[in-house]
Amino acid sequence: MLGEVKNPFGLRNGIHITVNDLSENERGLACNCVCPLCKDLFEARLGNIRIHHFAHSGEGCDEIASYLMGLYGFFRDFILSHECTLPELIIYYHVDRRRYVPVTADNYKDQICFYPTSDEDIRSITLKEEVRIRFESAEIVLAKNGRPEAVVAAFHGKSVAFVIAPPDTVCKDFMAKPYKEMATLEILLYDKADIISRANTEKMNGIFSDSENFLWLSSPVVSSAFDRINKEREEAYRAYQIELEKIRVQQEEARKRQEELKRKAEEKRQQEFEQQQKELQKQEEQRRIDEAKRDEKDKRLVEEQIKAPNQLVVDSRGRRWIQCKNCGRIATADEFWTYQWNRGECKECGRNKTQTEFTPIPQREVPRREPIANKEPGMCPWCGSKLLNKHGKNGPFIGCSSFPKCRYSRSL
């Protein structure tokens, strides 16, 4: 509720008028008007500064209730004396493709509205065309607080309720509701405070004649559209489910294609791997063949060279070859216990020999002499390896660098 209400409506001789219908000579009590609600005398205040309005000459009643009663009374007089234009009845409803919610008598107020919205998938049905009616009777229904609640008008045994949304200077937070279970229209005047304050009877009748100012709040004929709405919703829901199924099938096919591509790629990688393994096996086989040929060639060369004593026999790989003096076996140096030049004793013969049977390779007599400081010991007379200065538990001595293959040593 806002501030002081300036009431432009009065009742004179049982007819509702506006303060702008009065002449300058009808100021004050000369207007011969009473309050539409409490019937106390009204004064017509026709000043030059403030807006023209009616005011109680005495203590009076609730100014807002008086204003509303005058507004409702004016509309009642209008529909009894003029044809009233009822707007076309259009209902708006939302079609949700993702779920199906049927409209019933219990939930239709939540599922249907009488004005367009900006939501997606909003559809509409026109249930009645615009029509002009001259009502046979009309009465104002009061609420428990004494203020008017609706105007109920009758025509050929049918009733229609009108609820007025007053200017927001009178009721700021007004919320119109359908009157009982009756067909109800709202008259939208919430933004017409300035127009009403300056309107006379003719202009007020013009406001009530404009169907743009009317909005349906409810109507029993809405139930006739339930089947159509439910059918549209069901069809939309089924179409959406079919689309979802198509999408699911497409996704499944795409998944299978992807799996097939992965399988083929894996098979290709496996084939490439197997091909690489085959190539490696061929290369390894070829390498072994080449090695065998090389070994055969080296063997022939070694067998030719090892016949000559007192010389080093080395193959193309740098391996030194020795011939066992006991069994005649020819092998690389790592298969011998001891050797000198290209003769020695292999490990096999060394293991088979007993301690008593072991005969060391004869050593040349080397004259004993004192070691010369900072002089290299020279080469081993047994195997040709380098000799080293060493120190043992019995003192310094000279030993072969190939120990333990060669056990040559001498005391210093």
C-alpha positions in Angstrom: 0.0 0.0 0.0 1.3 3.4 -0.9 0.7 6.9 0.6 -2.6 8.8 0.6 -5.1 7.5 -1.9 -6.8 10.1 -4.1 -10.3 8.6 -4.8 -11.7 9.9 -8.1 -14.9 7.8 -7.8 -18.2 8.8 -6.1 -21.8 7.7 -6.1 -24.6 10.1 -7.1 -28.2 9.1 -7.3 -27.2 5.4 -7.4 -24.8 5.9 -10.4 -21.0 5.9 -10.1 -19.3 8.9 -11.5 -15.8 10.4 -11.5 -14.7 13.7 -10.0 -13.8 14.8 -13.5 -17.5 14.7 -14.5 -18.2 17.6 -12.1 -18.3 21.3 -13.1 -16.6 24.1 -11.3 -19.9 24.9 -9.5 -20.1 21.5 -8.0 -17.2 21.9 -5.6 -17.4 20.6 -2.0 -20.7 19.3 -0.8 -22.4 20.8 -3.9 -21.4 17.6 -5.8 -24.2 15.8 -4.0 -22.1 12.6 -3.9 -21.6 9.9 -1.3 -18.9 7.3 -0.6 -19.4 4.1 -2.8 -18.6 2.0 0.3 -20.0 3.6 3.5 -22.5 6.1 1.8 -21.2 9.0 3.9 -21.2 12.4 2.2 -18.3 13.2 -0.2 -16.7 16.6 -0.8 -15.4 17.3 -4.3 -12.0 18.9 -4.0 -11.4 20.6 -7.3 -8.2 22.6 -6.5 -5.7 24.0 -9.0 -2.7 22.4 -7.5 -3.6 18.9 -6.3 -5.3 16.2 -8.3 -9.1 16.5 -8.3 -10.6 13.9 -5.9 -13.4 13.0 -3.5 -12.9 13.0 0.2 -15.1 12.2 3.2 -16.7 15.2 4.8 -16.6 13.4 8.1 -14.5 10.7 9.6 -15.3 8.3 6.7 -14.1 4.8 6.0 -11.0 3.0 4.6 -9.9 5.2 1.6 -8.5 2.2 -0.3 -11.7 0.1 0.2 -13.7 3.2 -0.9 -11.5 3.6 -4.0 -11.8 -0.1 -4.9 -15.5 -0.1 -4.3 -15.9 2.9 -6.6 -13.7 1.2 -9.3 -15.7 -2.1 -9.1 -19.0 -0.2 -9.0 -18.0 1.8 -12.1 -17.2 -1.4 -14.0 -20.5 -3.0 -12.9 -22.5 0.0 -14.2 -20.5 -0.2 -17.4 -21.2 -3.9 -18.2 -24.9 -3.4 -17.4 -25.2 -0.5 -19.8 -22.7 -1.4 -22.5 -21.6 -4.4 -24.5 -18.5 -5.9 -22.9 -15.8 -7.3 -25.2 -14.3 -10.5 -23.9 -10.9 -11.3 -25.4 -10.2 -14.5 -27.2 -9.4 -17.3 -24.9 -5.9 -18.6 -25.6 -4.1 -21.1 -23.4 -0.3 -21.6 -23.5 1.4 -24.8 -22.5 4.9 -26.2 -22.5 5.8 -29.4 -24.4 8.7 -31.1 -22.8 10.2 -33.6 -25.1 12.3 -35.2 -22.4 9.4 -36.3 -20.2 5.7 -36.9 -20.5 3.5 -35.2 -17.9 -0.3 -35.5 -18.7 -2.5 -32.5 -17.9 -5.3 -33.3 -15.5 -7.9 -31.4 -13.6 -5.7 -31.5 -10.5 -2.5 -30.1 -12.1 -3.7 -28.0 -15.0 -3.1 -24.7 -13.1 0.6 -25.6 -13.0 0.7 -26.9 -16.6 -1.3 -24.2 -18.4 -1.2 -20.4 -18.5 -3.2 -17.7 -20.2 -0.4 -15.5 -21.4 2.7 -16.1 -23.5 6.1 -16.8 -22.0 9.6 -16.8 -23.4 10.2 -20.5 -22.7 11.1 -22.9 -25.5 8.6 -25.3 -26.9 5.7 -23.1 -25.9 2.5 -23.9 -27.9 -1.0 -22.3 -27.8 -4.6 -23.3 -28.4 -7.4 -20.8 -29.1 -10.5 -22.1 -27.3 -12.7 -19.1 -27.8 -12.7 -16.2 -30.2 -13.2 -12.6 -29.1 -16.9 -11.9 -28.4 -19.1 -8.9 -27.3 -21.7 -9.6 -24.6 -24.4 -7.6 -23.0 -24.7 -9.0 -19.5 -28.1 -9.5 -18.0 -27.0 -9.0 -14.3 -23.9 -8.2 -12.3 -23.0 -7.9 -8.7 -20.0 -7.0 -6.6 -18.7 -9.7 -4.3 -17.0 -8.5 -1.1 -14.1 -10.3 0.6 -13.9 -10.9 4.4 -12.0 -7.7 4.9 -14.9 -5.7 3.4 -13.1 -4.9 0.1 -14.5 -5.9 -3.2 -13.2 -9.2 -4.5 -14.8 -9.6 -7.9 -17.7 -8.6 -10.2 -19.8 -11.6 -11.1 -21.8 -11.1 -14.3 -24.5 -13.4 -15.8 -25.5 -14.1 -19.4 -27.9 -16.8 -20.5 -27.4 -18.8 -17.3 -23.6 -18.6 -17.5 -21.5 -16.6 -15.1 -18.2 -14.8 -15.6 -16.1 -13.2 -12.8 -14.0 -10.1 -13.3 -11.1 -9.2 -10.9 -9.6 -5.8 -11.2 -5.9 -5.2 -10.8 -6.0 -1.6 -9.4 -3.3 1.0 -10.0 -0.1 0.3 -8.2 -0.5 3.6 -6.3 -3.4 1.9 -4.6 -2.3 -1.7 -4.2 1.4 -2.2 -5.1 1.6 -6.0 -4.5 -1.8 -7.0 -5.8 -1.9 -10.6 -7.0 -5.0 -11.6 -9.0 -6.5 -15.0 -8.4 -9.4 -16.9 -10.2 -12.7 -16.5 -8.4 -13.7 -19.9 -7.1 -14.1 -22.3 -10.0 -15.7 -19.7 -12.2 -14.4 -18.4 -15.5 -12.4 -15.4 -14.4 -10.9 -12.4 -16.3 -8.4 -9.9 -14.8 -8.8 -6.2 -15.8 -5.2 -4.8 -16.0 -5.2 -1.2 -14.6 -2.1 -1.4 -12.4 -0.2 1.1 -14.8 -3.1 3.4 -15.4 -3.1 5.5 -12.2 -2.5 8.8 -13.9 -5.1 8.1 -16.7 -7.8 7.1 -14.1 -7.1 10.2 -12.0 -7.9 12.5 -14.9 -10.6 10.4 -16.6 -14.2 11.2 -16.8 -17.0 8.6 -17.4 -16.5 8.5 -21.1 -12.8 7.8 -20.8 -13.4 5.2 -18.1 -15.9 3.4 -20.4 -13.2 3.5 -23.1 -10.8 1.8 -20.8 -13.3 -1.0 -20.0 -14.2 -1.3 -23.7 -10.6 -2.2 -24.7 -10.2 -5.9 -24.7 -6.4 -5.4 -24.5 -6.9 -4.6 -20.8 -8.5 -8.0 -20.1 -6.6 -11.2 -19.4 -8.1 -14.6 -18.7 -7.2 -16.2 -15.4 -9.3 -19.4 -15.7 -12.1 -21.0 -17.6 -13.9 -24.3 -17.3 -13.6 -24.8 -21.1 -9.8 -25.4 -20.6 -10.6 -29.0 -19.8 -11.7 -29.5 -23.3 -8.1 -29.1 -24.4 -6.6 -31.6 -22.1 -6.8 -34.5 -24.6 -5.2 -32.4 -27.4 -2.4 -31.2 -25.1 -1.7 -34.7 -23.8 -1.6 -36.1 -27.3 0.9 -33.5 -28.4 3.0 -34.0 -25.4 2.9 -37.8 -25.8 3.8 -37.5 -29.5 6.7 -35.1 -28.8 7.9 -37.5 -26.0 7.8 -40.5 -28.3 9.5 -38.6 -31.1 12.2 -37.6 -28.7 12.6 -41.2 -27.5 12.9 -42.3 -31.2 15.6 -39.6 -31.7 17.4 -40.8 -28.6 17.2 -44.4 -29.9 18.6 -43.3 -33.2 21.4 -41.4 -31.5 22.1 -44.5 -29.3 22.2 -46.7 -32.4 24.5 -44.3 -34.1 26.8 -44.1 -31.1 26.8 -47.8 -30.8 27.7 -48.1 -34.5 30.4 -45.5 -34.1 31.7 -47.4 -31.1 31.8 -50.6 -33.1 33.5 -48.9 -36.0 36.1 -47.4 -33.6 36.7 -50.9 -32.1 37.0 -52.4 -35.6 39.5 -49.7 -36.5 41.4 -50.4 -33.3 41.3 -54.1 -33.9 42.6 -53.7 -37.5 45.3 -51.3 -36.3 46.3 -53.8 -33.6 46.4 -56.6 -36.2 48.5 -54.4 -38.5 50.9 -53.7 -35.6 51.0 -57.4 -34.8 51.7 -58.2 -38.4 54.4 -55.6 -38.6 55.9 -56.9 -35.4 55.8 -60.5 -36.7 57.4 -59.3 -40.0 60.1 -57.5 -38.0 60.7 -60.6 -36.0 61.0 -62.7 -39.2 63.4 -60.1 -40.6 65.4 -60.2 -37.4 65.4 -64.0 -37.4 66.6 -63.9 -41.0 69.3 -61.5 -40.1 70.3 -63.6 -37.1 70.3 -66.7 -39.3 72.4 -64.9 -41.9 74.7 -63.7 -39.1 75.1 -67.2 -37.8 75.8 -68.4 -41.3 78.3 -65.7 -41.8 79.8 -66.5 -38.4 80.0 -70.1 -39.3 81.7 -69.3 -42.6 84.1 -66.9 -40.8 84.8 -69.5 -38.1 85.4 -72.2 -40.8 87.8 -69.8 -42.6 89.5 -68.9 -39.3 89.8 -72.6 -38.4 91.5 -73.4 -41.6 93.9 -70.5 -41.2 94.5 -71.5 -37.6 95.2 -75.1 -38.4 97.7 -74.0 -41.1 99.4 -71.4 -38.8 99.5 -73.5 -35.6 101.7 -76.1 -37.2 104.6 -73.8 -36.9 105.9 -73.7 -33.3 107.0 -70.6 -31.4 104.7 -68.1 -33.0 101.5 -66.4 -32.0 98.3 -67.6 -33.8 95.6 -64.9 -33.8 92.4 -65.1 -35.9 90.4 -62.3 -37.6 88.5 -61.6 -34.3 91.7 -61.1 -32.3 91.4 -64.4 -30.5 94.6 -66.2 -29.6 94.7 -70.0 -30.5 96.6 -72.7 -28.7 97.2 -76.4 -29.3 97.2 -78.8 -26.4 100.5 -80.7 -26.3 98.7 -83.6 -24.6 95.5 -84.2 -26.6 96.3 -82.1 -29.7 93.1 -80.1 -29.2 93.1 -76.6 -30.8 91.1 -73.9 -28.9 91.3 -70.3 -27.8 93.6 -69.3 -25.0 90.8 -69.1 -22.4 90.4 -72.9 -22.6 94.0 -73.5 -21.4 95.6 -73.6 -18.0 99.1 -72.8 -19.2 100.5 -72.1 -22.6 103.6 -70.7 -24.3 103.4 -69.3 -27.8 101.0 -71.6 -29.5 101.5 -74.7 -27.3 100.0 -75.4 -23.9 97.9 -77.6 -21.7 94.1 -77.4 -21.9 91.8 -77.3 -18.9 90.4 -80.7 -19.7 93.7 -82.3 -19.6 94.6 -80.4 -16.5 91.5 -81.7 -14.7 92.2 -85.3 -15.8 95.8 -85.1 -14.6 96.7 -86.1 -11.0 99.1 -84.1 -9.0 101.8 -86.7 -9.4 101.3 -86.8 -13.1 101.4 -83.1 -13.5 104.6 -82.0 -15.2 105.2 -78.3 -15.4 106.5 -76.9 -18.6 110.3 -76.9 -18.2 111.8 -73.5 -17.4 114.9 -72.1 -18.8 117.7 -71.5 -16.4 117.8 -67.9 -15.6 120.7 -66.6 -13.7 119.8 -65.0 -10.4 120.7 -61.3 -10.2 119.7 -58.4 -8.3 116.9 -56.2 -9.7 117.9 -53.0 -11.3 116.0 -50.0 -10.1 113.6 -48.4 -12.4 114.2 -51.1 -15.1 111.4 -53.1 -16.8 111.5 -56.8 -16.0 111.0 -57.7 -19.7 108.9 -60.3 -21.3 107.8 -63.7 -20.0 110.0 -66.5 -21.4 107.1 -69.0 -21.2 104.2 -67.2 -22.8 105.6 -63.9 -24.1 103.5 -61.7 -21.8 104.8 -58.8 -19.9 106.6 -59.4 -16.6 105.8 -57.4 -13.5 107.6 -56.5 -10.2 105.6 -58.0 -7.4 105.9 -58.4 -3.6 104.9 -61.6 -1.8 105.2 -63.0 1.7 108.8 -64.1 1.0 109.8 -60.7 -0.4 109.9 -59.1 -3.8 109.8 -61.2 -7.0 109.0 -61.0 -10.7 105.8 -62.6 -12.0 104.0 -63.0 -15.3 101.1 -60.6 -16.0 99.1 -63.6 -17.3 98.9 -65.2 -13.9 97.2 -67.7 -13.2 97.3 -68.8 -16.8 101.0 -68.6 -16.8 102.8 -69.3 -13.5 106.2 -68.1 -14.4 108.1 -66.3 -11.5 111.6 -65.7 -10.2 113.0 -64.3 -7.0 114.9 -61.1 -6.7 
